[in-house]
């Protein structure tokens, strides 16, 4: 829902910036009739106007204080990092459409928002050096390839040793559909509780 809202909001703001100078212009038509720019504007204003305005205002406030944390360079770097996990920009653009994004620019807008929010949270969260040390020492990041038998595991290991990419092998071999589509990324787990990865999967 949030992704759709952001996309719709972008269209909504686009209409605002035009000033509706040609409100009678047709933006879509069917055999049943046509939809004018003014009709579309009023419909989007009624359904998305308030929430979109809130989103824009929040981003402006955060950007004023934390803009250095969400520069174009940093947004592009994050975008490229994620795109690389999916086989490059072209393949990633196709995946974005499946997840409701209009294009890469729409996803970059989300990245920017996330970076601003992250900066604000860090600024307002009073974690000590000891807290960071505990989190670091007790967290493990996992990338996994789950297979059905030992022979398959050995085959995967051989290919890894030969230099094949982990994410590609995860997509090809892993029986865990949750992680295989994301390069085997299984996230972070806190080991201070004594919970092992095997027990988490059971």
N, C-alpha and C positions, 0 to 999 in steps of 0.2 A: 504494500500500500504506500509506504513512504517513497519508494522508487518512482511509482506512478505519479505521486504528488509532485515530486521534484521535476519530473519531465513536463507535467501539465503546467506547473508553475512557470517554467521557462517560456512556454508558449504564451501564457497569460501575461507575463512581463513584456514579452515581445509586442503584444497587442497594445499594452499601455504605452510603450515607447513610441509607437507609431502615432499616438494621439488620436487614433480613430478618424483620421482626416478623410478617409474614404469608407465610412461605415456601411455604405450600401454595397460595397464590393462583394462579389460572390466568392466564398472560400471552398464551397463544395456544392455539388448538384447531383440530383438523381431524377429519375422519371417522375418521382412524386413531388419534386419541387427543388428549391435551392436554399442554402444557408448563407446568410450574409455575415460579414465581419462583425457587425453590431450584435447580431443574434448570438454568435459564438462567444463574443466578449461578455455579454450579459449572462449567458449560461455558465461560463467558467468563473465569472465574478461571484455568482451566487453559490457555486459548489466548492470553489477552491480559493476564492479571494482572501478570506480572513486567514486561513492557515498558511497560504502562500506569503501573505504580508508578514505574518509572524516569523516565518522562516527567513525572509529577506532581512528583517530588522535584527534578528538574532545574529545572523551572519555578519551584518555590518558592524554590530557592537563588538563581536569577537575579533573581526578582522582589524578593527582600529587598535585593539590592544595586543593581539597575538598574530598580526599579519606576517611577521617574520618567520613564523612557524609553518606557514602555508603559502610560500612563494610559488610562482609558476614552475621554477626549477625543481622545488621539492615535490610538487604535485606530479610533474612529469616523471621524476625519478621513481616515485611510488607506483605510478601507472605502469612504467616500463618493467619494474620489478615483478608486478603481478602478471603482466602480459607474458613475460618470459616463462613463467610457470605453466602457461597454457600453450606454449609453442610459438610465441611471437605475437606481434600486434595484430596481424591479419586474422589469425585464428581466434584471438581474444575478442576482437570486435564482433565476430559472429556469435560468440558465447554471450556477450553482453546483451545482444538483441534478445536472446532466449530468456534472459533474466529481467527483461522489461526496460532496459536502457535504450534510448534512441540511437546512441552512438558513443564513441569514446569520450567525447566532450562532456556528455551527461554524466558518465562515470567519474571523470576528473572533477566535476562539480561536487560529487559525493565525497571524493577523496579530500578535497579542500575543506569541506565541512567537518569531516572526521578529524583532520589535522588541527583545525581550530579548536574543536571541542576537547581533543586530547591535550592540547596546550593549556587550555583553561582549567581542565581537571588537575593537571600536574601542578599548576600554579596555586591552586586552592587546596591541594592535598599535602598535609604536613607529614611526610615520611622522612624518617631519620636515616642516616647512613646504615645504621644497624638493621633497619627494616628492609632496605634495599639488599643488604648482604644476605639476610635470611631468605628473601624471595629468590635471589640468585642461586644460593647454595641448595635450595630445596625444590628447584624447578627443573624439569627435564623436558626438552622439546623432542617430539617423536615424528619421524617419517617412517611409514611402515609399508611393507608389501606382505600381505597375508596370502599364503599358498596352502594347497590342500595336502601336499605330501613332501617328503624329504627330497625326492628326485627333482621336483620343480624348484625347491629352495636352492639346491645346488646349481641348477641351471641359471637361476637368477643371479646368484653370487658370482658365477663364472662371467656372466655378461657385465656385471658391475665392475669386476676386476679388469675387464677388457676395455673399460672406459665408457660404456653406455650410460645414458643419463638415468638417474634414479626415477624421476617423474615419468619417463617414458615406460620404464619397466613396471612401475606401479600401475599405470593405465592398462598395460598389456596382461599382467599376470595376477594382480591382486584380486582376491575374492571379496574384499571389503569395499563395496560400492560407495560407502560414505567417504572414504579417503582416496580411493583409486582415481577419482575424477579430479582430485586436487593435488596431484603429484605425490600422493602418499602422506600428505600433511595430516597428522593426528593431534596437533596442538600441544599445549603444555600440561604437565601433570605435577602435582605437589607430592614429593616423595617423603616429606616429613611425617605424613600420616601412616606410612608403611604400606600404602596401596600400590601394588605393582601393575604394570600395563596389562599383564595376562588376566588379572582378576577384574580389571575394568571392562575388558571385552567379554567376560563370561556373563 
